[in-house]
């Protein structure tokens, strides 16, 4: 497990940094889904967007753990 990261003297939890990486990826995915017209199959769009963010965050965390701790 990774402890806090020191960013200019401020201790930041790694989850906050991973969330900062997941948000732009989620925004790109949302734009692609809207462009393809796949949102018309979604019943509750805000709930779907939250689930998409959680899935992307999980993928970022899994990739970060694999990259940091081989």
PDB file of N, CA, C and O in Angstrom:
ATOM      1  N   UNK A   1       0.845  -1.184   0.000  1.00  0.00           N
ATOM      2  CA  UNK A   1       0.000   0.000   0.000  1.00  0.00           C
ATOM      3  C   UNK A   1       0.885   1.241   0.000  1.00  0.00           C
ATOM      4  O   UNK A   1       1.913   1.282   0.676  1.00  0.00           O
ATOM      5  N   UNK A   2       0.484   2.230  -0.749  1.00  0.00           N
ATOM      6  CA  UNK A   2       1.233   3.469  -0.864  1.00  0.00           C
ATOM      7  C   UNK A   2       0.712   4.445   0.180  1.00  0.00           C
ATOM      8  O   UNK A   2      -0.497   4.603   0.350  1.00  0.00           O
ATOM      9  N   UNK A   3       1.639   5.098   0.881  1.00  0.00           N
ATOM     10  CA  UNK A   3       1.236   6.112   1.839  1.00  0.00           C
ATOM     11  C   UNK A   3       0.945   7.421   1.131  1.00  0.00           C
ATOM     12  O   UNK A   3       0.772   7.454  -0.087  1.00  0.00           O
ATOM     13  N   UNK A   4       0.893   8.482   1.886  1.00  0.00           N
ATOM     14  CA  UNK A   4       0.622   9.791   1.298  1.00  0.00           C
ATOM     15  C   UNK A   4       1.797  10.251   0.444  1.00  0.00           C
ATOM     16  O   UNK A   4       2.946   9.889   0.697  1.00  0.00           O
ATOM     17  N   UNK A   5       1.496  11.037  -0.548  1.00  0.00           N
ATOM     18  CA  UNK A   5       2.516  11.606  -1.419  1.00  0.00           C
ATOM     19  C   UNK A   5       2.747  13.056  -1.028  1.00  0.00           C
ATOM     20  O   UNK A   5       1.799  13.782  -0.726  1.00  0.00           O
ATOM     21  N   UNK A   6       4.005  13.479  -1.035  1.00  0.00           N
ATOM     22  CA  UNK A   6       4.357  14.841  -0.664  1.00  0.00           C
ATOM     23  C   UNK A   6       4.392  15.695  -1.929  1.00  0.00           C
ATOM     24  O   UNK A   6       5.263  15.520  -2.780  1.00  0.00           O
ATOM     25  N   UNK A   7       3.439  16.618  -2.045  1.00  0.00           N
ATOM     26  CA  UNK A   7       3.375  17.530  -3.191  1.00  0.00           C
ATOM     27  C   UNK A   7       3.579  18.944  -2.661  1.00  0.00           C
ATOM     28  O   UNK A   7       2.654  19.559  -2.131  1.00  0.00           O
ATOM     29  N   UNK A   8       4.791  19.448  -2.808  1.00  0.00           N
ATOM     30  CA  UNK A   8       5.161  20.792  -2.349  1.00  0.00           C
ATOM     31  C   UNK A   8       4.856  20.999  -0.867  1.00  0.00           C
ATOM     32  O   UNK A   8       4.358  22.052  -0.468  1.00  0.00           O
ATOM     33  N   UNK A   9       5.157  19.994  -0.062  1.00  0.00           N
ATOM     34  CA  UNK A   9       4.955  20.102   1.370  1.00  0.00           C
ATOM     35  C   UNK A   9       3.554  19.760   1.842  1.00  0.00           C
ATOM     36  O   UNK A   9       3.275  19.819   3.040  1.00  0.00           O
ATOM     37  N   UNK A  10       2.674  19.407   0.931  1.00  0.00           N
ATOM     38  CA  UNK A  10       1.310  19.031   1.296  1.00  0.00           C
ATOM     39  C   UNK A  10       1.157  17.534   1.055  1.00  0.00           C
ATOM     40  O   UNK A  10       1.424  17.038  -0.039  1.00  0.00           O
ATOM     41  N   UNK A  11       0.726  16.830   2.085  1.00  0.00           N
ATOM     42  CA  UNK A  11       0.522  15.392   1.946  1.00  0.00           C
ATOM     43  C   UNK A  11      -0.826  15.130   1.281  1.00  0.00           C
ATOM     44  O   UNK A  11      -1.871  15.571   1.759  1.00  0.00           O
ATOM     45  N   UNK A  12      -0.776  14.405   0.172  1.00  0.00           N
ATOM     46  CA  UNK A  12      -1.963  14.139  -0.635  1.00  0.00           C
ATOM     47  C   UNK A  12      -2.163  12.626  -0.703  1.00  0.00           C
ATOM     48  O   UNK A  12      -1.213  11.897  -0.991  1.00  0.00           O
ATOM     49  N   UNK A  13      -3.375  12.140  -0.445  1.00  0.00           N
ATOM     50  CA  UNK A  13      -3.607  10.700  -0.587  1.00  0.00           C
ATOM     51  C   UNK A  13      -3.549  10.297  -2.065  1.00  0.00           C
ATOM     52  O   UNK A  13      -3.978  11.058  -2.933  1.00  0.00           O
ATOM     53  N   UNK A  14      -3.025   9.115  -2.346  1.00  0.00           N
ATOM     54  CA  UNK A  14      -2.907   8.680  -3.744  1.00  0.00           C
ATOM     55  C   UNK A  14      -4.252   8.608  -4.461  1.00  0.00           C
ATOM     56  O   UNK A  14      -4.319   8.821  -5.671  1.00  0.00           O
ATOM     57  N   UNK A  15      -5.324   8.310  -3.725  1.00  0.00           N
ATOM     58  CA  UNK A  15      -6.634   8.211  -4.364  1.00  0.00           C
ATOM     59  C   UNK A  15      -7.040   9.540  -5.009  1.00  0.00           C
ATOM     60  O   UNK A  15      -7.708   9.548  -6.043  1.00  0.00           O
ATOM     61  N   UNK A  16      -6.643  10.649  -4.407  1.00  0.00           N
ATOM     62  CA  UNK A  16      -6.959  11.957  -4.981  1.00  0.00           C
ATOM     63  C   UNK A  16      -6.228  12.158  -6.304  1.00  0.00           C
ATOM     64  O   UNK A  16      -6.794  12.709  -7.247  1.00  0.00           O
ATOM     65  N   UNK A  17      -4.985  11.718  -6.378  1.00  0.00           N
ATOM     66  CA  UNK A  17      -4.243  11.828  -7.631  1.00  0.00           C
ATOM     67  C   UNK A  17      -4.808  10.891  -8.691  1.00  0.00           C
ATOM     68  O   UNK A  17      -4.894  11.243  -9.867  1.00  0.00           O
ATOM     69  N   UNK A  18      -5.194   9.691  -8.258  1.00  0.00           N
ATOM     70  CA  UNK A  18      -5.796   8.756  -9.221  1.00  0.00           C
ATOM     71  C   UNK A  18      -7.133   9.269  -9.717  1.00  0.00           C
ATOM     72  O   UNK A  18      -7.486   9.064 -10.878  1.00  0.00           O
ATOM     73  N   UNK A  19      -7.878   9.934  -8.847  1.00  0.00           N
ATOM     74  CA  UNK A  19      -9.149  10.523  -9.261  1.00  0.00           C
ATOM     75  C   UNK A  19      -8.905  11.653 -10.264  1.00  0.00           C
ATOM     76  O   UNK A  19      -9.675  11.838 -11.207  1.00  0.00           O
ATOM     77  N   UNK A  20      -7.824  12.404 -10.045  1.00  0.00           N
ATOM     78  CA  UNK A  20      -7.461  13.453 -11.004  1.00  0.00           C
ATOM     79  C   UNK A  20      -7.112  12.902 -12.374  1.00  0.00           C
ATOM     80  O   UNK A  20      -7.287  13.589 -13.380  1.00  0.00           O
ATOM     81  N   UNK A  21      -6.623  11.675 -12.427  1.00  0.00           N
ATOM     82  CA  UNK A  21      -6.351  11.027 -13.709  1.00  0.00           C
ATOM     83  C   UNK A  21      -7.610  10.414 -14.303  1.00  0.00           C
ATOM     84  O   UNK A  21      -7.753  10.352 -15.524  1.00  0.00           O
ATOM     85  N   UNK A  22      -8.527   9.960 -13.446  1.00  0.00           N
ATOM     86  CA  UNK A  22      -9.729   9.283 -13.935  1.00  0.00           C
ATOM     87  C   UNK A  22     -10.773  10.263 -14.467  1.00  0.00           C
ATOM     88  O   UNK A  22     -11.528   9.926 -15.379  1.00  0.00           O
ATOM     89  N   UNK A  23     -10.823  11.456 -13.913  1.00  0.00           N
ATOM     90  CA  UNK A  23     -11.841  12.423 -14.353  1.00  0.00           C
ATOM     91  C   UNK A  23     -11.708  12.815 -15.826  1.00  0.00           C
ATOM     92  O   UNK A  23     -12.712  12.795 -16.538  1.00  0.00           O
ATOM     93  N   UNK A  24     -10.508  13.172 -16.316  1.00  0.00           N
ATOM     94  CA  UNK A  24     -10.422  13.490 -17.758  1.00  0.00           C
ATOM     95  C   UNK A  24     -10.732  12.291 -18.653  1.00  0.00           C
ATOM     96  O   UNK A  24     -11.341  12.442 -19.712  1.00  0.00           O
ATOM     97  N   UNK A  25     -10.310  11.097 -18.223  1.00  0.00           N
ATOM     98  CA  UNK A  25     -10.629   9.903 -19.019  1.00  0.00           C
ATOM     99  C   UNK A  25     -12.135   9.666 -19.078  1.00  0.00           C
ATOM    100  O   UNK A  25     -12.673   9.292 -20.120  1.00  0.00           O
ATOM    101  N   UNK A  26     -12.806   9.886 -17.955  1.00  0.00           N
ATOM    102  CA  UNK A  26     -14.257   9.732 -17.932  1.00  0.00           C
ATOM    103  C   UNK A  26     -14.942  10.776 -18.801  1.00  0.00           C
ATOM    104  O   UNK A  26     -15.933  10.485 -19.471  1.00  0.00           O
ATOM    105  N   UNK A  27     -14.411  11.993 -18.786  1.00  0.00           N
ATOM    106  CA  UNK A  27     -14.993  13.049 -19.621  1.00  0.00           C
ATOM    107  C   UNK A  27     -14.871  12.696 -21.101  1.00  0.00           C
ATOM    108  O   UNK A  27     -15.792  12.943 -21.881  1.00  0.00           O
ATOM    109  N   UNK A  28     -13.746  12.125 -21.481  1.00  0.00           N
ATOM    110  CA  UNK A  28     -13.567  11.712 -22.882  1.00  0.00           C
ATOM    111  C   UNK A  28     -14.532  10.579 -23.222  1.00  0.00           C
ATOM    112  O   UNK A  28     -15.149  10.588 -24.287  1.00  0.00           O
ATOM    113  N   UNK A  29     -14.665   9.605 -22.321  1.00  0.00           N
ATOM    114  CA  UNK A  29     -15.603   8.503 -22.568  1.00  0.00           C
ATOM    115  C   UNK A  29     -17.041   8.991 -22.668  1.00  0.00           C
ATOM    116  O   UNK A  29     -17.801   8.513 -23.511  1.00  0.00           O
ATOM    117  N   UNK A  30     -17.422   9.942 -21.811  1.00  0.00           N
ATOM    118  CA  UNK A  30     -18.781  10.479 -21.879  1.00  0.00           C
ATOM    119  C   UNK A  30     -19.022  11.177 -23.215  1.00  0.00           C
ATOM    120  O   UNK A  30     -20.093  11.043 -23.807  1.00  0.00           O
ATOM    121  N   UNK A  31     -18.032  11.914 -23.681  1.00  0.00           N
ATOM    122  CA  UNK A  31     -18.170  12.605 -24.968  1.00  0.00           C
ATOM    123  C   UNK A  31     -18.301  11.609 -26.114  1.00  0.00           C
ATOM    124  O   UNK A  31     -19.089  11.819 -27.036  1.00  0.00           O
ATOM    125  N   UNK A  32     -17.528  10.523 -26.056  1.00  0.00           N
ATOM    126  CA  UNK A  32     -17.607   9.485 -27.097  1.00  0.00           C
ATOM    127  C   UNK A  32     -18.971   8.795 -27.059  1.00  0.00           C
ATOM    128  O   UNK A  32     -19.574   8.546 -28.103  1.00  0.00           O
ATOM    129  N   UNK A  33     -19.457   8.486 -25.845  1.00  0.00           N
ATOM    130  CA  UNK A  33     -20.771   7.852 -25.734  1.00  0.00           C
ATOM    131  C   UNK A  33     -21.881   8.758 -26.254  1.00  0.00           C
ATOM    132  O   UNK A  33     -22.826   8.283 -26.885  1.00  0.00           O
ATOM    133  N   UNK A  34     -21.772  10.058 -25.993  1.00  0.00           N
ATOM    134  CA  UNK A  34     -22.778  10.995 -26.483  1.00  0.00           C
ATOM    135  C   UNK A  34     -22.703  11.109 -28.005  1.00  0.00           C
ATOM    136  O   UNK A  34     -23.731  11.181 -28.678  1.00  0.00           O
ATOM    137  N   UNK A  35     -21.483  11.124 -28.542  1.00  0.00           N
ATOM    138  CA  UNK A  35     -21.299  11.256 -29.989  1.00  0.00           C
ATOM    139  C   UNK A  35     -21.828  10.020 -30.720  1.00  0.00           C
ATOM    140  O   UNK A  35     -22.410  10.137 -31.798  1.00  0.00           O
ATOM    141  N   UNK A  36     -21.625   8.840 -30.134  1.00  0.00           N
ATOM    142  CA  UNK A  36     -22.094   7.598 -30.759  1.00  0.00           C
ATOM    143  C   UNK A  36     -23.590   7.380 -30.588  1.00  0.00           C
ATOM    144  O   UNK A  36     -24.172   6.533 -31.266  1.00  0.00           O
ATOM    145  N   UNK A  37     -24.218   8.133 -29.693  1.00  0.00           N
ATOM    146  CA  UNK A  37     -25.643   7.979 -29.474  1.00  0.00           C
ATOM    147  C   UNK A  37     -26.000   6.833 -28.551  1.00  0.00           C
ATOM    148  O   UNK A  37     -27.134   6.356 -28.572  1.00  0.00           O
ATOM    149  N   UNK A  38     -25.056   6.384 -27.743  1.00  0.00           N
ATOM    150  CA  UNK A  38     -25.328   5.256 -26.851  1.00  0.00           C
ATOM    151  C   UNK A  38     -26.050   5.676 -25.579  1.00  0.00           C
ATOM    152  O   UNK A  38     -26.537   4.820 -24.841  1.00  0.00           O
ATOM    153  N   UNK A  39     -26.127   6.958 -25.311  1.00  0.00           N
ATOM    154  CA  UNK A  39     -26.826   7.418 -24.116  1.00  0.00           C
ATOM    155  C   UNK A  39     -28.339   7.214 -24.224  1.00  0.00           C
ATOM    156  O   UNK A  39     -29.038   7.280 -23.213  1.00  0.00           O
ATOM    157  N   UNK A  40     -28.851   6.970 -25.418  1.00  0.00           N
ATOM    158  CA  UNK A  40     -30.298   6.762 -25.540  1.00  0.00           C
ATOM    159  C   UNK A  40     -30.728   5.422 -24.940  1.00  0.00           C
ATOM    160  O   UNK A  40     -31.914   5.199 -24.701  1.00  0.00           O
ATOM    161  N   UNK A  41     -29.758   4.527 -24.696  1.00  0.00           N
ATOM    162  CA  UNK A  41     -30.047   3.240 -24.071  1.00  0.00           C
ATOM    163  C   UNK A  41     -29.902   3.275 -22.553  1.00  0.00           C
ATOM    164  O   UNK A  41     -30.134   2.272 -21.878  1.00  0.00           O
ATOM    165  N   UNK A  42     -29.515   4.438 -22.019  1.00  0.00           N
ATOM    166  CA  UNK A  42     -29.257   4.569 -20.581  1.00  0.00           C
ATOM    167  C   UNK A  42     -30.513   5.093 -19.911  1.00  0.00           C
ATOM    168  O   UNK A  42     -31.097   6.082 -20.354  1.00  0.00           O
ATOM    169  N   UNK A  43     -30.927   4.426 -18.840  1.00  0.00           N
ATOM    170  CA  UNK A  43     -32.145   4.810 -18.141  1.00  0.00           C
ATOM    171  C   UNK A  43     -31.933   6.026 -17.261  1.00  0.00           C
ATOM    172  O   UNK A  43     -32.744   6.951 -17.291  1.00  0.00           O
ATOM    173  N   UNK A  44     -30.857   6.051 -16.472  1.00  0.00           N
ATOM    174  CA  UNK A  44     -30.610   7.133 -15.519  1.00  0.00           C
ATOM    175  C   UNK A  44     -29.187   7.633 -15.766  1.00  0.00           C
ATOM    176  O   UNK A  44     -28.219   7.058 -15.269  1.00  0.00           O
ATOM    177  N   UNK A  45     -29.080   8.710 -16.538  1.00  0.00           N
ATOM    178  CA  UNK A  45     -27.769   9.156 -17.005  1.00  0.00           C
ATOM    179  C   UNK A  45     -26.809   9.550 -15.879  1.00  0.00           C
ATOM    180  O   UNK A  45     -25.648   9.146 -15.932  1.00  0.00           O
ATOM    181  N   UNK A  46     -27.230  10.320 -14.857  1.00  0.00           N
ATOM    182  CA  UNK A  46     -26.267  10.650 -13.791  1.00  0.00           C
ATOM    183  C   UNK A  46     -25.759   9.413 -13.047  1.00  0.00           C
ATOM    184  O   UNK A  46     -24.589   9.361 -12.668  1.00  0.00           O
ATOM    185  N   UNK A  47     -26.611   8.434 -12.837  1.00  0.00           N
ATOM    186  CA  UNK A  47     -26.184   7.211 -12.175  1.00  0.00           C
ATOM    187  C   UNK A  47     -25.216   6.432 -13.058  1.00  0.00           C
ATOM    188  O   UNK A  47     -24.245   5.855 -12.569  1.00  0.00           O
ATOM    189  N   UNK A  48     -25.480   6.419 -14.337  1.00  0.00           N
ATOM    190  CA  UNK A  48     -24.583   5.759 -15.280  1.00  0.00           C
ATOM    191  C   UNK A  48     -23.234   6.454 -15.309  1.00  0.00           C
ATOM    192  O   UNK A  48     -22.196   5.795 -15.353  1.00  0.00           O
ATOM    193  N   UNK A  49     -23.239   7.796 -15.286  1.00  0.00           N
ATOM    194  CA  UNK A  49     -21.977   8.539 -15.296  1.00  0.00           C
ATOM    195  C   UNK A  49     -21.166   8.282 -14.027  1.00  0.00           C
ATOM    196  O   UNK A  49     -19.940   8.183 -14.084  1.00  0.00           O
ATOM    197  N   UNK A  50     -21.836   8.174 -12.893  1.00  0.00           N
ATOM    198  CA  UNK A  50     -21.142   7.849 -11.649  1.00  0.00           C
ATOM    199  C   UNK A  50     -20.537   6.447 -11.718  1.00  0.00           C
ATOM    200  O   UNK A  50     -19.395   6.242 -11.307  1.00  0.00           O
ATOM    201  N   UNK A  51     -21.292   5.493 -12.231  1.00  0.00           N
ATOM    202  CA  UNK A  51     -20.775   4.133 -12.366  1.00  0.00           C
ATOM    203  C   UNK A  51     -19.601   4.091 -13.336  1.00  0.00           C
ATOM    204  O   UNK A  51     -18.644   3.348 -13.118  1.00  0.00           O
ATOM    205  N   UNK A  52     -19.664   4.873 -14.394  1.00  0.00           N
ATOM    206  CA  UNK A  52     -18.559   4.954 -15.348  1.00  0.00           C
ATOM    207  C   UNK A  52     -17.316   5.519 -14.680  1.00  0.00           C
ATOM    208  O   UNK A  52     -16.213   5.022 -14.909  1.00  0.00           O
ATOM    209  N   UNK A  53     -17.474   6.548 -13.860  1.00  0.00           N
ATOM    210  CA  UNK A  53     -16.346   7.131 -13.137  1.00  0.00           C
ATOM    211  C   UNK A  53     -15.738   6.110 -12.179  1.00  0.00           C
ATOM    212  O   UNK A  53     -14.515   6.012 -12.079  1.00  0.00           O
ATOM    213  N   UNK A  54     -16.565   5.359 -11.482  1.00  0.00           N
ATOM    214  CA  UNK A  54     -16.058   4.351 -10.548  1.00  0.00           C
ATOM    215  C   UNK A  54     -15.293   3.257 -11.293  1.00  0.00           C
ATOM    216  O   UNK A  54     -14.255   2.794 -10.818  1.00  0.00           O
ATOM    217  N   UNK A  55     -15.796   2.844 -12.450  1.00  0.00           N
ATOM    218  CA  UNK A  55     -15.102   1.819 -13.223  1.00  0.00           C
ATOM    219  C   UNK A  55     -13.770   2.324 -13.761  1.00  0.00           C
ATOM    220  O   UNK A  55     -12.774   1.601 -13.735  1.00  0.00           O
ATOM    221  N   UNK A  56     -13.749   3.561 -14.248  1.00  0.00           N
ATOM    222  CA  UNK A  56     -12.498   4.121 -14.763  1.00  0.00           C
ATOM    223  C   UNK A  56     -11.510   4.329 -13.619  1.00  0.00           C
ATOM    224  O   UNK A  56     -10.315   4.081 -13.781  1.00  0.00           O
ATOM    225  N   UNK A  57     -11.998   4.781 -12.468  1.00  0.00           N
ATOM    226  CA  UNK A  57     -11.120   4.945 -11.310  1.00  0.00           C
ATOM    227  C   UNK A  57     -10.543   3.598 -10.884  1.00  0.00           C
ATOM    228  O   UNK A  57      -9.360   3.516 -10.553  1.00  0.00           O
ATOM    229  N   UNK A  58     -11.342   2.555 -10.886  1.00  0.00           N
ATOM    230  CA  UNK A  58     -10.840   1.222 -10.564  1.00  0.00           C
ATOM    231  C   UNK A  58      -9.769   0.768 -11.544  1.00  0.00           C
ATOM    232  O   UNK A  58      -8.779   0.155 -11.146  1.00  0.00           O
ATOM    233  N   UNK A  59      -9.963   1.066 -12.815  1.00  0.00           N
ATOM    234  CA  UNK A  59      -8.962   0.695 -13.817  1.00  0.00           C
ATOM    235  C   UNK A  59      -7.672   1.483 -13.617  1.00  0.00           C
ATOM    236  O   UNK A  59      -6.582   0.926 -13.747  1.00  0.00           O
ATOM    237  N   UNK A  60      -7.781   2.768 -13.303  1.00  0.00           N
ATOM    238  CA  UNK A  60      -6.591   3.597 -13.066  1.00  0.00           C
ATOM    239  C   UNK A  60      -5.836   3.091 -11.846  1.00  0.00           C
ATOM    240  O   UNK A  60      -4.608   3.003 -11.868  1.00  0.00           O
ATOM    241  N   UNK A  61      -6.558   2.760 -10.785  1.00  0.00           N
ATOM    242  CA  UNK A  61      -5.914   2.246  -9.568  1.00  0.00           C
ATOM    243  C   UNK A  61      -5.232   0.910  -9.849  1.00  0.00           C
ATOM    244  O   UNK A  61      -4.110   0.683  -9.397  1.00  0.00           O
ATOM    245  N   UNK A  62      -5.892   0.031 -10.585  1.00  0.00           N
ATOM    246  CA  UNK A  62      -5.306  -1.271 -10.902  1.00  0.00           C
ATOM    247  C   UNK A  62      -4.045  -1.104 -11.750  1.00  0.00           C
ATOM    248  O   UNK A  62      -3.042  -1.777 -11.515  1.00  0.00           O
ATOM    249  N   UNK A  63      -4.100  -0.217 -12.722  1.00  0.00           N
ATOM    250  CA  UNK A  63      -2.918   0.031 -13.554  1.00  0.00           C
ATOM    251  C   UNK A  63      -1.798   0.691 -12.758  1.00  0.00           C
ATOM    252  O   UNK A  63      -0.625   0.373 -12.953  1.00  0.00           O
ATOM    253  N   UNK A  64      -2.151   1.596 -11.875  1.00  0.00           N
ATOM    254  CA  UNK A  64      -1.133   2.270 -11.059  1.00  0.00           C
ATOM    255  C   UNK A  64      -0.479   1.278 -10.103  1.00  0.00           C
ATOM    256  O   UNK A  64       0.735   1.331  -9.908  1.00  0.00           O
ATOM    257  N   UNK A  65      -1.242   0.389  -9.512  1.00  0.00           N
ATOM    258  CA  UNK A  65      -0.669  -0.606  -8.611  1.00  0.00           C
ATOM    259  C   UNK A  65       0.213  -1.593  -9.363  1.00  0.00           C
ATOM    260  O   UNK A  65       1.238  -2.037  -8.844  1.00  0.00           O
ATOM    261  N   UNK A  66      -0.177  -1.929 -10.559  1.00  0.00           N
ATOM    262  CA  UNK A  66       0.632  -2.836 -11.364  1.00  0.00           C
ATOM    263  C   UNK A  66       1.927  -2.157 -11.818  1.00  0.00           C
ATOM    264  O   UNK A  66       2.973  -2.800 -11.906  1.00  0.00           O
ATOM    265  N   UNK A  67       1.850  -0.854 -12.103  1.00  0.00           N
ATOM    266  CA  UNK A  67       3.002  -0.113 -12.575  1.00  0.00           C
ATOM    267  C   UNK A  67       3.963   0.198 -11.440  1.00  0.00           C
ATOM    268  O   UNK A  67       5.177   0.129 -11.630  1.00  0.00           O
ATOM    269  N   UNK A  68       3.451   0.540 -10.262  1.00  0.00           N
ATOM    270  CA  UNK A  68       4.297   0.934  -9.141  1.00  0.00           C
ATOM    271  C   UNK A  68       4.911  -0.273  -8.474  1.00  0.00           C
ATOM    272  O   UNK A  68       6.105  -0.262  -8.175  1.00  0.00           O
ATOM    273  N   UNK A  69       4.145  -1.304  -8.234  1.00  0.00           N
ATOM    274  CA  UNK A  69       4.645  -2.486  -7.523  1.00  0.00           C
ATOM    275  C   UNK A  69       4.654  -3.694  -8.459  1.00  0.00           C
ATOM    276  O   UNK A  69       3.673  -4.434  -8.534  1.00  0.00           O
ATOM    277  N   UNK A  70       5.768  -3.891  -9.174  1.00  0.00           N
ATOM    278  CA  UNK A  70       5.822  -5.015 -10.118  1.00  0.00           C
ATOM    279  C   UNK A  70       5.872  -6.354  -9.442  1.00  0.00           C
ATOM    280  O   UNK A  70       5.920  -7.384 -10.115  1.00  0.00           O
TER     281      UNK A  70
END
